[in-house]
Amino acid sequence: MARVAEADRERVRYHLGYLNIDPVAAISLGFPSAQQAQFMVESAMDRVKETTLHRIIRCLNELDDIESQMSRERKCLKVQGIDTLKIRNSNEEPNIIDMLEREYERWAKRLANDIGCPLNPFCERYASSGVHNVSVVQV
């Protein structure tokens, strides 16, 4: 088994939508529910197979790259077409950021699968992705 390096652990938490703060601080700040699944992420990062580590790093690099692309593409949001220079209006046609967000989510789900943990259902980034919290009945 391999342990994911601390810098990469931070990237995993970030891209899966988990907090990068101390769990005790999260509870004292009023975020206990956001920590419910984080123990699975932390535990999984301690138990990654050596042969799988390269896939996790690849997903992290892809996610970092997509996020950088989104940042670079913000200046193009007003333009909808180059041929006739069509300025974007309020139509529902997806823009480059929308498409990059979908690609980002696809890679985040792949990372979640590789680690064996869910995307954080309380993360605003994944709120519209169909990630839902399920109530648990305590007996």
PyMOL CGO cylinders between C-alpha atoms (Angstrom):
from pymol import cmd
from pymol.cgo import CYLINDER

trace = [
    CYLINDER, 0.00, 0.00, 0.00, 1.08, 3.55, -0.70, 0.3, 1, 1, 1, 1, 1, 1,
    CYLINDER, 1.08, 3.55, -0.70, 0.25, 6.66, 1.22, 0.3, 1, 1, 1, 1, 1, 1,
    CYLINDER, 0.25, 6.66, 1.22, -0.77, 9.63, -0.89, 0.3, 1, 1, 1, 1, 1, 1,
    CYLINDER, -0.77, 9.63, -0.89, 1.63, 12.56, -0.37, 0.3, 1, 1, 1, 1, 1, 1,
    CYLINDER, 1.63, 12.56, -0.37, 0.27, 15.44, 1.73, 0.3, 1, 1, 1, 1, 1, 1,
    CYLINDER, 0.27, 15.44, 1.73, 0.25, 17.89, -1.21, 0.3, 1, 1, 1, 1, 1, 1,
    CYLINDER, 0.25, 17.89, -1.21, -1.75, 15.40, -3.27, 0.3, 1, 1, 1, 1, 1, 1,
    CYLINDER, -1.75, 15.40, -3.27, -4.09, 14.69, -0.35, 0.3, 1, 1, 1, 1, 1, 1,
    CYLINDER, -4.09, 14.69, -0.35, -4.96, 18.39, -0.31, 0.3, 1, 1, 1, 1, 1, 1,
    CYLINDER, -4.96, 18.39, -0.31, -5.67, 18.22, -4.06, 0.3, 1, 1, 1, 1, 1, 1,
    CYLINDER, -5.67, 18.22, -4.06, -7.87, 15.13, -3.61, 0.3, 1, 1, 1, 1, 1, 1,
    CYLINDER, -7.87, 15.13, -3.61, -9.93, 16.83, -0.90, 0.3, 1, 1, 1, 1, 1, 1,
    CYLINDER, -9.93, 16.83, -0.90, -10.26, 19.98, -2.99, 0.3, 1, 1, 1, 1, 1, 1,
    CYLINDER, -10.26, 19.98, -2.99, -11.30, 18.26, -6.21, 0.3, 1, 1, 1, 1, 1, 1,
    CYLINDER, -11.30, 18.26, -6.21, -13.76, 15.91, -4.47, 0.3, 1, 1, 1, 1, 1, 1,
    CYLINDER, -13.76, 15.91, -4.47, -15.31, 18.88, -2.67, 0.3, 1, 1, 1, 1, 1, 1,
    CYLINDER, -15.31, 18.88, -2.67, -14.14, 18.17, 0.88, 0.3, 1, 1, 1, 1, 1, 1,
    CYLINDER, -14.14, 18.17, 0.88, -12.92, 20.75, 3.36, 0.3, 1, 1, 1, 1, 1, 1,
    CYLINDER, -12.92, 20.75, 3.36, -9.21, 21.31, 3.81, 0.3, 1, 1, 1, 1, 1, 1,
    CYLINDER, -9.21, 21.31, 3.81, -9.57, 22.35, 7.42, 0.3, 1, 1, 1, 1, 1, 1,
    CYLINDER, -9.57, 22.35, 7.42, -9.17, 20.49, 10.68, 0.3, 1, 1, 1, 1, 1, 1,
    CYLINDER, -9.17, 20.49, 10.68, -12.24, 18.32, 11.45, 0.3, 1, 1, 1, 1, 1, 1,
    CYLINDER, -12.24, 18.32, 11.45, -12.58, 19.82, 14.95, 0.3, 1, 1, 1, 1, 1, 1,
    CYLINDER, -12.58, 19.82, 14.95, -12.54, 23.32, 13.44, 0.3, 1, 1, 1, 1, 1, 1,
    CYLINDER, -12.54, 23.32, 13.44, -15.19, 22.25, 10.92, 0.3, 1, 1, 1, 1, 1, 1,
    CYLINDER, -15.19, 22.25, 10.92, -17.51, 21.11, 13.69, 0.3, 1, 1, 1, 1, 1, 1,
    CYLINDER, -17.51, 21.11, 13.69, -16.94, 24.25, 15.74, 0.3, 1, 1, 1, 1, 1, 1,
    CYLINDER, -16.94, 24.25, 15.74, -17.66, 26.34, 12.63, 0.3, 1, 1, 1, 1, 1, 1,
    CYLINDER, -17.66, 26.34, 12.63, -20.95, 24.50, 12.16, 0.3, 1, 1, 1, 1, 1, 1,
    CYLINDER, -20.95, 24.50, 12.16, -20.01, 22.07, 9.35, 0.3, 1, 1, 1, 1, 1, 1,
    CYLINDER, -20.01, 22.07, 9.35, -20.39, 18.64, 11.01, 0.3, 1, 1, 1, 1, 1, 1,
    CYLINDER, -20.39, 18.64, 11.01, -22.40, 17.19, 8.14, 0.3, 1, 1, 1, 1, 1, 1,
    CYLINDER, -22.40, 17.19, 8.14, -19.68, 18.19, 5.68, 0.3, 1, 1, 1, 1, 1, 1,
    CYLINDER, -19.68, 18.19, 5.68, -17.31, 15.90, 7.58, 0.3, 1, 1, 1, 1, 1, 1,
    CYLINDER, -17.31, 15.90, 7.58, -19.54, 12.80, 7.51, 0.3, 1, 1, 1, 1, 1, 1,
    CYLINDER, -19.54, 12.80, 7.51, -17.91, 11.17, 4.49, 0.3, 1, 1, 1, 1, 1, 1,
    CYLINDER, -17.91, 11.17, 4.49, -14.49, 12.78, 4.76, 0.3, 1, 1, 1, 1, 1, 1,
    CYLINDER, -14.49, 12.78, 4.76, -13.24, 10.00, 7.04, 0.3, 1, 1, 1, 1, 1, 1,
    CYLINDER, -13.24, 10.00, 7.04, -13.66, 7.63, 4.07, 0.3, 1, 1, 1, 1, 1, 1,
    CYLINDER, -13.66, 7.63, 4.07, -11.52, 9.88, 1.88, 0.3, 1, 1, 1, 1, 1, 1,
    CYLINDER, -11.52, 9.88, 1.88, -8.80, 10.17, 4.51, 0.3, 1, 1, 1, 1, 1, 1,
    CYLINDER, -8.80, 10.17, 4.51, -8.81, 6.44, 5.17, 0.3, 1, 1, 1, 1, 1, 1,
    CYLINDER, -8.81, 6.44, 5.17, -8.76, 5.61, 1.46, 0.3, 1, 1, 1, 1, 1, 1,
    CYLINDER, -8.76, 5.61, 1.46, -5.78, 7.88, 0.86, 0.3, 1, 1, 1, 1, 1, 1,
    CYLINDER, -5.78, 7.88, 0.86, -3.89, 5.89, 3.51, 0.3, 1, 1, 1, 1, 1, 1,
    CYLINDER, -3.89, 5.89, 3.51, -4.65, 2.62, 1.73, 0.3, 1, 1, 1, 1, 1, 1,
    CYLINDER, -4.65, 2.62, 1.73, -4.13, 3.34, -1.97, 0.3, 1, 1, 1, 1, 1, 1,
    CYLINDER, -4.13, 3.34, -1.97, -2.47, 0.50, -3.83, 0.3, 1, 1, 1, 1, 1, 1,
    CYLINDER, -2.47, 0.50, -3.83, 0.95, 1.37, -5.19, 0.3, 1, 1, 1, 1, 1, 1,
    CYLINDER, 0.95, 1.37, -5.19, -0.22, 0.37, -8.68, 0.3, 1, 1, 1, 1, 1, 1,
    CYLINDER, -0.22, 0.37, -8.68, -3.17, 2.77, -8.51, 0.3, 1, 1, 1, 1, 1, 1,
    CYLINDER, -3.17, 2.77, -8.51, -1.32, 5.86, -7.33, 0.3, 1, 1, 1, 1, 1, 1,
    CYLINDER, -1.32, 5.86, -7.33, -0.40, 6.90, -10.89, 0.3, 1, 1, 1, 1, 1, 1,
    CYLINDER, -0.40, 6.90, -10.89, -4.10, 6.95, -11.88, 0.3, 1, 1, 1, 1, 1, 1,
    CYLINDER, -4.10, 6.95, -11.88, -4.96, 9.18, -8.95, 0.3, 1, 1, 1, 1, 1, 1,
    CYLINDER, -4.96, 9.18, -8.95, -2.13, 11.58, -9.82, 0.3, 1, 1, 1, 1, 1, 1,
    CYLINDER, -2.13, 11.58, -9.82, -3.29, 11.60, -13.47, 0.3, 1, 1, 1, 1, 1, 1,
    CYLINDER, -3.29, 11.60, -13.47, -6.85, 12.50, -12.43, 0.3, 1, 1, 1, 1, 1, 1,
    CYLINDER, -6.85, 12.50, -12.43, -5.53, 15.25, -10.15, 0.3, 1, 1, 1, 1, 1, 1,
    CYLINDER, -5.53, 15.25, -10.15, -3.40, 16.67, -12.96, 0.3, 1, 1, 1, 1, 1, 1,
    CYLINDER, -3.40, 16.67, -12.96, -6.35, 16.59, -15.38, 0.3, 1, 1, 1, 1, 1, 1,
    CYLINDER, -6.35, 16.59, -15.38, -8.58, 18.34, -12.84, 0.3, 1, 1, 1, 1, 1, 1,
    CYLINDER, -8.58, 18.34, -12.84, -5.94, 21.01, -12.20, 0.3, 1, 1, 1, 1, 1, 1,
    CYLINDER, -5.94, 21.01, -12.20, -5.54, 21.52, -15.94, 0.3, 1, 1, 1, 1, 1, 1,
    CYLINDER, -5.54, 21.52, -15.94, -9.30, 21.81, -16.58, 0.3, 1, 1, 1, 1, 1, 1,
    CYLINDER, -9.30, 21.81, -16.58, -9.61, 24.33, -13.76, 0.3, 1, 1, 1, 1, 1, 1,
    CYLINDER, -9.61, 24.33, -13.76, -6.75, 26.36, -15.28, 0.3, 1, 1, 1, 1, 1, 1,
    CYLINDER, -6.75, 26.36, -15.28, -8.49, 26.24, -18.67, 0.3, 1, 1, 1, 1, 1, 1,
    CYLINDER, -8.49, 26.24, -18.67, -11.70, 27.56, -17.10, 0.3, 1, 1, 1, 1, 1, 1,
    CYLINDER, -11.70, 27.56, -17.10, -9.77, 30.45, -15.61, 0.3, 1, 1, 1, 1, 1, 1,
    CYLINDER, -9.77, 30.45, -15.61, -8.16, 31.28, -18.96, 0.3, 1, 1, 1, 1, 1, 1,
    CYLINDER, -8.16, 31.28, -18.96, -11.45, 31.01, -20.88, 0.3, 1, 1, 1, 1, 1, 1,
    CYLINDER, -11.45, 31.01, -20.88, -13.38, 33.51, -18.76, 0.3, 1, 1, 1, 1, 1, 1,
    CYLINDER, -13.38, 33.51, -18.76, -12.38, 36.33, -21.11, 0.3, 1, 1, 1, 1, 1, 1,
    CYLINDER, -12.38, 36.33, -21.11, -14.17, 34.51, -23.95, 0.3, 1, 1, 1, 1, 1, 1,
    CYLINDER, -14.17, 34.51, -23.95, -17.55, 34.25, -22.24, 0.3, 1, 1, 1, 1, 1, 1,
    CYLINDER, -17.55, 34.25, -22.24, -19.01, 37.25, -24.04, 0.3, 1, 1, 1, 1, 1, 1,
    CYLINDER, -19.01, 37.25, -24.04, -18.26, 35.85, -27.48, 0.3, 1, 1, 1, 1, 1, 1,
    CYLINDER, -18.26, 35.85, -27.48, -20.50, 33.11, -28.84, 0.3, 1, 1, 1, 1, 1, 1,
    CYLINDER, -20.50, 33.11, -28.84, -19.08, 32.81, -32.36, 0.3, 1, 1, 1, 1, 1, 1,
    CYLINDER, -19.08, 32.81, -32.36, -15.97, 33.96, -34.18, 0.3, 1, 1, 1, 1, 1, 1,
    CYLINDER, -15.97, 33.96, -34.18, -17.05, 33.76, -37.86, 0.3, 1, 1, 1, 1, 1, 1,
    CYLINDER, -17.05, 33.76, -37.86, -19.55, 36.58, -37.57, 0.3, 1, 1, 1, 1, 1, 1,
    CYLINDER, -19.55, 36.58, -37.57, -18.53, 37.68, -34.06, 0.3, 1, 1, 1, 1, 1, 1,
    CYLINDER, -18.53, 37.68, -34.06, -21.77, 36.90, -32.34, 0.3, 1, 1, 1, 1, 1, 1,
    CYLINDER, -21.77, 36.90, -32.34, -21.93, 38.39, -28.85, 0.3, 1, 1, 1, 1, 1, 1,
    CYLINDER, -21.93, 38.39, -28.85, -23.39, 36.02, -26.26, 0.3, 1, 1, 1, 1, 1, 1,
    CYLINDER, -23.39, 36.02, -26.26, -26.86, 36.84, -25.09, 0.3, 1, 1, 1, 1, 1, 1,
    CYLINDER, -26.86, 36.84, -25.09, -28.99, 35.06, -22.53, 0.3, 1, 1, 1, 1, 1, 1,
    CYLINDER, -28.99, 35.06, -22.53, -29.62, 31.96, -24.64, 0.3, 1, 1, 1, 1, 1, 1,
    CYLINDER, -29.62, 31.96, -24.64, -29.28, 28.50, -23.13, 0.3, 1, 1, 1, 1, 1, 1,
    CYLINDER, -29.28, 28.50, -23.13, -26.48, 27.34, -25.42, 0.3, 1, 1, 1, 1, 1, 1,
    CYLINDER, -26.48, 27.34, -25.42, -23.62, 26.03, -23.27, 0.3, 1, 1, 1, 1, 1, 1,
    CYLINDER, -23.62, 26.03, -23.27, -20.45, 28.06, -23.27, 0.3, 1, 1, 1, 1, 1, 1,
    CYLINDER, -20.45, 28.06, -23.27, -16.88, 26.84, -22.95, 0.3, 1, 1, 1, 1, 1, 1,
    CYLINDER, -16.88, 26.84, -22.95, -16.98, 27.12, -19.15, 0.3, 1, 1, 1, 1, 1, 1,
    CYLINDER, -16.98, 27.12, -19.15, -20.15, 24.98, -19.02, 0.3, 1, 1, 1, 1, 1, 1,
    CYLINDER, -20.15, 24.98, -19.02, -18.46, 22.32, -21.13, 0.3, 1, 1, 1, 1, 1, 1,
    CYLINDER, -18.46, 22.32, -21.13, -15.28, 22.46, -19.04, 0.3, 1, 1, 1, 1, 1, 1,
    CYLINDER, -15.28, 22.46, -19.04, -17.37, 22.15, -15.85, 0.3, 1, 1, 1, 1, 1, 1,
    CYLINDER, -17.37, 22.15, -15.85, -18.94, 18.97, -17.24, 0.3, 1, 1, 1, 1, 1, 1,
    CYLINDER, -18.94, 18.97, -17.24, -15.49, 17.64, -18.12, 0.3, 1, 1, 1, 1, 1, 1,
    CYLINDER, -15.49, 17.64, -18.12, -14.23, 18.60, -14.65, 0.3, 1, 1, 1, 1, 1, 1,
    CYLINDER, -14.23, 18.60, -14.65, -17.11, 16.73, -13.04, 0.3, 1, 1, 1, 1, 1, 1,
    CYLINDER, -17.11, 16.73, -13.04, -16.41, 13.69, -15.22, 0.3, 1, 1, 1, 1, 1, 1,
    CYLINDER, -16.41, 13.69, -15.22, -12.78, 13.59, -14.04, 0.3, 1, 1, 1, 1, 1, 1,
    CYLINDER, -12.78, 13.59, -14.04, -13.80, 14.23, -10.42, 0.3, 1, 1, 1, 1, 1, 1,
    CYLINDER, -13.80, 14.23, -10.42, -16.13, 11.22, -10.59, 0.3, 1, 1, 1, 1, 1, 1,
    CYLINDER, -16.13, 11.22, -10.59, -13.29, 9.17, -12.04, 0.3, 1, 1, 1, 1, 1, 1,
    CYLINDER, -13.29, 9.17, -12.04, -11.05, 10.25, -9.13, 0.3, 1, 1, 1, 1, 1, 1,
    CYLINDER, -11.05, 10.25, -9.13, -13.81, 9.40, -6.66, 0.3, 1, 1, 1, 1, 1, 1,
    CYLINDER, -13.81, 9.40, -6.66, -14.12, 5.95, -8.24, 0.3, 1, 1, 1, 1, 1, 1,
    CYLINDER, -14.12, 5.95, -8.24, -10.35, 5.38, -8.16, 0.3, 1, 1, 1, 1, 1, 1,
    CYLINDER, -10.35, 5.38, -8.16, -10.23, 6.22, -4.47, 0.3, 1, 1, 1, 1, 1, 1,
    CYLINDER, -10.23, 6.22, -4.47, -13.53, 4.52, -3.66, 0.3, 1, 1, 1, 1, 1, 1,
    CYLINDER, -13.53, 4.52, -3.66, -15.17, 7.56, -2.07, 0.3, 1, 1, 1, 1, 1, 1,
    CYLINDER, -15.17, 7.56, -2.07, -18.11, 9.75, -3.03, 0.3, 1, 1, 1, 1, 1, 1,
    CYLINDER, -18.11, 9.75, -3.03, -18.00, 13.36, -4.16, 0.3, 1, 1, 1, 1, 1, 1,
    CYLINDER, -18.00, 13.36, -4.16, -18.95, 15.55, -1.22, 0.3, 1, 1, 1, 1, 1, 1,
    CYLINDER, -18.95, 15.55, -1.22, -22.75, 15.86, -1.42, 0.3, 1, 1, 1, 1, 1, 1,
    CYLINDER, -22.75, 15.86, -1.42, -22.58, 19.15, 0.51, 0.3, 1, 1, 1, 1, 1, 1,
    CYLINDER, -22.58, 19.15, 0.51, -20.18, 20.81, -1.94, 0.3, 1, 1, 1, 1, 1, 1,
    CYLINDER, -20.18, 20.81, -1.94, -21.78, 23.61, -3.97, 0.3, 1, 1, 1, 1, 1, 1,
    CYLINDER, -21.78, 23.61, -3.97, -19.78, 22.62, -7.06, 0.3, 1, 1, 1, 1, 1, 1,
    CYLINDER, -19.78, 22.62, -7.06, -21.56, 19.26, -7.21, 0.3, 1, 1, 1, 1, 1, 1,
    CYLINDER, -21.56, 19.26, -7.21, -24.98, 20.46, -6.03, 0.3, 1, 1, 1, 1, 1, 1,
    CYLINDER, -24.98, 20.46, -6.03, -26.52, 20.14, -9.50, 0.3, 1, 1, 1, 1, 1, 1,
    CYLINDER, -26.52, 20.14, -9.50, -24.71, 16.94, -10.47, 0.3, 1, 1, 1, 1, 1, 1,
    CYLINDER, -24.71, 16.94, -10.47, -27.19, 14.53, -9.00, 0.3, 1, 1, 1, 1, 1, 1,
    CYLINDER, -27.19, 14.53, -9.00, -25.10, 13.90, -5.88, 0.3, 1, 1, 1, 1, 1, 1,
    CYLINDER, -25.10, 13.90, -5.88, -27.66, 13.65, -3.09, 0.3, 1, 1, 1, 1, 1, 1,
    CYLINDER, -27.66, 13.65, -3.09, -27.63, 12.98, 0.60, 0.3, 1, 1, 1, 1, 1, 1,
    CYLINDER, -27.63, 12.98, 0.60, -29.71, 10.06, 1.78, 0.3, 1, 1, 1, 1, 1, 1,
    CYLINDER, -29.71, 10.06, 1.78, -31.28, 10.13, 5.22, 0.3, 1, 1, 1, 1, 1, 1,
    CYLINDER, -31.28, 10.13, 5.22, -30.32, 7.28, 7.51, 0.3, 1, 1, 1, 1, 1, 1,
    CYLINDER, -30.32, 7.28, 7.51, -32.79, 5.91, 10.02, 0.3, 1, 1, 1, 1, 1, 1,
    CYLINDER, -32.79, 5.91, 10.02, -31.18, 5.19, 13.35, 0.3, 1, 1, 1, 1, 1, 1,
    CYLINDER, -31.18, 5.19, 13.35, -32.55, 2.25, 15.26, 0.3, 1, 1, 1, 1, 1, 1,
]
cmd.load_cgo(trace, "trace")
